[in-house]
Amino acid sequence: MSDTSPASSPPPSPSLARKAVAGVLLVVPFAVYLAVPTYAKDGPHVAGFPFFYWWQLLWVVLTAVCIGSAHLLTRKRGEAK
């Protein structure tokens, strides 16, 4: 008798749409970082920091959020958390 229980089958792979969204989430930070002329300015200041610096620092945090979201979208269901 063959074992066809759900525990023995591999977890399903993420769908193509989820992979596409994850890809966009991974590309967006690079596009923002490479668009230097759009944020290479002095004002407005936040807590004494010029726009150029706080914008980059903000995107360090947003990049981590994008990468984490992409990971959650592409991991196989049933994998250890």
C-alpha angles and dihedrals in degrees: 000000000000122000109237098164117140091241092066097050120086117256115264118264121243115269123256091251091055090049091050092051090047090051091052090049089054095047099046096072091051091051091050093047092049094050092079096152090063094060103024095111139106105233149098100045124210117196088342094307119123117241093255093062102040092045091056092045090050090053092051087063094041090050090056089051091049093049092047091049091049090051092051091049095051104039116107116256112255096030117134113273 
